Amino acid sequence: MNIAFKGRSVAVAGGSRGIGRSIALAFAAAGADVSICARSEGALRETEQELRALGNKVHAAVCDLADGPAVTAYVNAAAAALGGLDVLVNNASAFGRSDDEAGWEASIGVDLMAPVRASYAALPFLAKNGGAIVHIAALAGLRPSVRTPPYGAIKAAIIQYTKTQAVQLAPKMIRVNCIAPGPIYFKGGTWDINRRNNPQLYEHVLARCPMGRMGTPEEVANVALFLASDAASWVTGQTIAVDGALA
């Protein structure tokens, strides 16, 4: 199965680190023109240079995805820079860990409303040729999330939103799918930090991974490419767990 994106344009909201970075690089390696955004400029520019080295069109912008007008402006700028938009990947997360007003507001603003707003803004572009939206949720949205109630609840909302969007947008030939990653390890990421600062939690979760390891961002990116590709032309409204059969 050959998955190629030559001549297609992809926007990855939250594309500078970890899963988002790997998704952006995977699309670029498959021939796509790619736009990324992130709140912090340092990692954004590093990933931008990695993307440019692959030889396709690249657009990168600083964007606070909790800011509604900024999200709309980013999507419009990405489409203008790339000459259209065929795929939207919503990856950013505020990782709302605290079960208080601040934790809930952060999760609602970034994990829920940013994908909603980005989808609204991308719709006119995606509808031109039939496109794809891929949301990145989390395994926490499929099971109780005792440590992070806001995070789990809002990721569950994205999973439900995926089903609704898929039905709404099917007549426009726009497919909508979702990925629910389990624990994903990368340098500087949540599980790398836990390995150093909270080894008891890290070892507890690692012990629940039947394969004896956590996942990698590249393994999530591979599923994102499939879901956005023509190989998944009749796959929509689905949430795929990428979790190594986490117990």
C-alpha positions as CSV (number, residue, x, y, z in Angstrom):
1,M,0.0,0.0,0.0
2,N,1.5,3.3,-1.1
3,I,0.5,6.3,0.9
4,A,1.6,9.5,-0.8
5,F,0.5,13.1,-0.4
6,K,2.4,14.8,-3.2
7,G,0.5,17.9,-4.2
8,R,-1.6,18.0,-1.1
9,S,-1.5,20.5,1.8
10,V,-1.7,19.6,5.5
11,A,-2.1,21.8,8.6
12,V,-1.0,20.4,11.9
13,A,-2.3,22.5,14.8
14,G,0.2,21.9,17.6
15,G,3.0,20.6,15.4
16,S,6.3,21.6,17.0
17,R,7.0,18.7,19.5
18,G,6.3,15.1,20.2
19,I,3.3,13.6,18.3
20,G,2.5,16.8,16.3
21,R,6.1,17.1,15.1
22,S,6.2,13.5,14.0
23,I,2.9,13.8,12.2
24,A,4.1,16.9,10.4
25,L,7.4,15.3,9.4
26,A,5.6,12.1,8.2
27,F,3.3,14.1,6.0
28,A,6.2,16.0,4.6
29,A,8.2,12.9,4.0
30,A,5.2,11.5,2.0
31,G,5.3,14.6,-0.2
32,A,2.8,17.0,1.4
33,D,3.2,20.7,1.8
34,V,2.9,21.3,5.5
35,S,1.9,24.1,7.9
36,I,2.5,23.9,11.7
37,C,1.7,26.1,14.6
38,A,2.5,26.2,18.2
39,R,2.5,28.6,21.1
40,S,6.2,28.6,21.7
41,E,8.6,29.8,19.0
42,G,11.7,27.9,19.8
43,A,10.6,24.3,19.0
44,L,8.4,25.6,16.2
45,R,11.4,27.0,14.3
46,E,13.4,23.9,14.9
47,T,10.7,21.7,13.4
48,E,10.2,24.2,10.6
49,Q,13.8,23.7,9.6
50,E,13.4,19.9,9.7
51,L,10.4,20.3,7.4
52,R,12.1,22.6,5.0
53,A,15.0,20.1,4.6
54,L,12.5,17.7,3.0
55,G,12.0,20.1,0.1
56,N,8.3,20.9,0.2
57,K,6.4,24.1,0.9
58,V,6.4,24.9,4.6
59,H,4.5,27.4,6.7
60,A,5.0,27.9,10.4
61,A,3.3,30.3,12.7
62,V,3.2,31.1,16.4
63,C,-0.4,30.7,17.6
64,D,-2.1,30.5,21.0
65,L,-4.7,27.9,20.2
66,A,-6.8,29.0,23.2
67,D,-7.4,32.3,21.3
68,G,-10.3,31.8,19.0
69,P,-9.5,34.6,16.4
70,A,-5.9,33.5,16.4
71,V,-7.0,29.9,15.4
72,T,-9.1,31.2,12.5
73,A,-6.3,33.5,11.4
74,Y,-3.8,30.6,11.5
75,V,-5.9,28.3,9.4
76,N,-6.5,31.0,6.8
77,A,-2.8,31.9,6.7
78,A,-1.8,28.2,6.3
79,A,-4.2,27.8,3.4
80,A,-2.9,31.0,1.7
81,A,0.7,29.9,2.1
82,L,0.2,26.4,0.9
83,G,-2.3,27.2,-1.9
84,G,-5.2,25.4,-0.2
85,L,-5.8,22.8,2.5
86,D,-6.6,19.1,2.1
87,V,-5.9,17.8,5.6
88,L,-6.4,19.3,9.1
89,V,-4.8,17.6,12.1
90,N,-5.8,18.9,15.5
91,N,-3.1,17.8,18.0
92,A,-2.6,20.6,20.6
93,S,-3.4,19.9,24.2
94,A,-3.3,22.0,27.4
95,F,-3.0,18.8,29.4
96,G,-5.5,20.0,32.0
97,R,-4.4,18.1,35.0
98,S,-5.9,20.0,37.9
99,D,-9.5,19.3,38.8
100,D,-10.3,23.0,39.3
101,E,-11.6,26.0,37.2
102,A,-8.2,26.6,35.7
103,G,-7.7,23.0,34.6
104,W,-11.2,22.8,33.1
105,E,-10.9,26.1,31.3
106,A,-7.5,25.2,29.8
107,S,-8.8,21.8,28.5
108,I,-12.0,23.3,27.1
109,G,-10.2,26.2,25.4
110,V,-7.3,24.2,23.8
111,D,-8.4,20.6,23.6
112,L,-12.0,21.2,22.6
113,M,-12.6,24.7,21.2
114,A,-9.4,24.9,19.2
115,P,-10.4,21.8,17.1
116,V,-13.9,23.1,16.7
117,R,-12.7,26.5,15.6
118,A,-10.0,25.1,13.3
119,S,-12.6,22.8,11.7
120,Y,-14.9,25.8,11.1
121,A,-12.1,27.7,9.5
122,A,-10.8,24.8,7.4
123,L,-14.1,23.7,6.1
124,P,-14.3,25.9,3.0
125,F,-10.8,24.7,1.9
126,L,-11.4,21.0,2.7
127,A,-14.7,21.0,0.8
128,K,-13.1,22.0,-2.5
129,N,-11.7,18.6,-3.2
130,G,-12.9,16.5,-0.4
131,G,-10.5,16.4,2.5
132,A,-9.8,14.9,5.9
133,I,-9.7,15.9,9.5
134,V,-7.8,13.9,12.1
135,H,-8.3,14.7,15.8
136,I,-5.8,13.6,18.3
137,A,-7.6,12.6,21.5
138,A,-6.2,10.2,24.2
139,L,-6.8,6.9,25.7
140,A,-8.0,8.9,28.8
141,G,-11.1,9.8,26.7
142,L,-12.1,6.1,26.5
143,R,-11.7,5.2,30.2
144,P,-11.9,6.8,33.6
145,S,-9.3,9.5,34.0
146,V,-8.9,9.8,37.8
147,R,-5.6,11.7,37.7
148,T,-6.7,14.2,35.1
149,P,-10.5,14.6,35.1
150,P,-10.6,17.6,32.8
151,Y,-8.2,16.1,30.3
152,G,-10.2,12.8,30.1
153,A,-13.6,14.4,29.9
154,I,-12.6,16.8,27.1
155,K,-10.8,14.1,25.1
156,A,-14.0,12.1,25.4
157,A,-15.9,15.1,24.0
158,I,-13.5,15.1,21.0
159,I,-14.2,11.5,20.3
160,Q,-18.0,12.2,20.3
161,Y,-17.5,15.3,18.2
162,T,-15.6,13.1,15.7
163,K,-18.7,10.9,15.2
164,T,-21.0,13.9,14.7
165,Q,-18.6,15.7,12.4
166,A,-18.2,12.6,10.2
167,V,-22.0,12.4,9.6
168,Q,-22.3,16.2,9.1
169,L,-19.4,16.4,6.6
170,A,-19.9,13.2,4.7
171,P,-22.0,14.8,2.0
172,K,-19.1,17.2,1.4
173,M,-16.8,14.2,1.0
174,I,-14.8,15.2,4.1
175,R,-13.8,12.4,6.3
176,V,-13.3,12.9,10.1
177,N,-11.4,10.4,12.3
178,C,-9.7,10.4,15.7
179,I,-6.7,8.8,17.2
180,A,-6.5,8.0,21.0
181,P,-2.9,7.4,21.9
182,G,-1.9,5.5,25.0
183,P,1.3,6.5,26.8
184,I,3.8,7.9,24.3
185,Y,7.4,8.4,25.2
186,F,9.7,11.0,23.7
187,K,12.5,13.2,25.1
188,G,11.1,16.1,27.0
189,G,7.6,14.7,26.9
190,T,5.2,13.9,29.8
191,W,6.5,10.3,30.3
192,D,10.1,11.4,30.1
193,I,9.4,13.9,32.8
194,N,7.5,11.4,34.9
195,R,10.4,8.9,34.5
196,R,12.7,11.4,36.2
197,N,10.3,13.1,38.6
198,N,7.7,10.5,39.4
199,P,9.3,7.1,38.7
200,Q,6.7,5.3,40.7
201,L,3.9,6.4,38.3
202,Y,6.1,5.8,35.3
203,E,7.0,2.2,36.3
204,H,3.3,1.6,37.2
205,V,2.2,2.6,33.7
206,L,5.1,0.9,32.0
207,A,4.2,-2.4,33.8
208,R,0.7,-2.2,32.2
209,C,2.1,-2.1,28.7
210,P,2.0,-5.8,27.4
211,M,4.8,-5.1,24.9
212,G,7.1,-3.9,27.7
213,R,7.4,-0.4,26.3
214,M,5.5,2.8,25.7
215,G,4.7,4.0,22.2
216,T,6.5,6.4,20.0
217,P,5.3,9.6,18.3
218,E,6.1,8.0,14.9
219,E,3.7,5.1,15.6
220,V,0.9,7.6,16.1
221,A,2.0,9.5,13.0
222,N,1.7,6.3,10.9
223,V,-2.0,6.0,11.8
224,A,-2.6,9.7,11.1
225,L,-1.2,9.2,7.6
226,F,-3.4,6.2,6.9
227,L,-6.5,7.9,8.2
228,A,-5.9,11.0,6.0
229,S,-5.0,9.0,2.9
230,D,-7.0,7.6,0.0
231,A,-6.3,4.2,1.5
232,A,-8.9,5.1,4.2
233,S,-11.4,6.5,1.7
234,W,-14.4,4.8,3.4
235,V,-13.2,5.2,6.9
236,T,-14.8,8.0,8.8
237,G,-16.2,8.7,12.3
238,Q,-13.8,6.2,13.9
239,T,-11.5,6.5,16.9
240,I,-8.4,4.3,16.7
241,A,-6.6,3.5,20.0
242,V,-2.8,3.4,19.5
243,D,-1.9,1.9,22.8
244,G,-0.1,-1.4,22.4
245,A,-3.0,-3.2,24.2
246,L,-2.5,-1.2,27.4
247,A,-4.0,-3.2,30.2
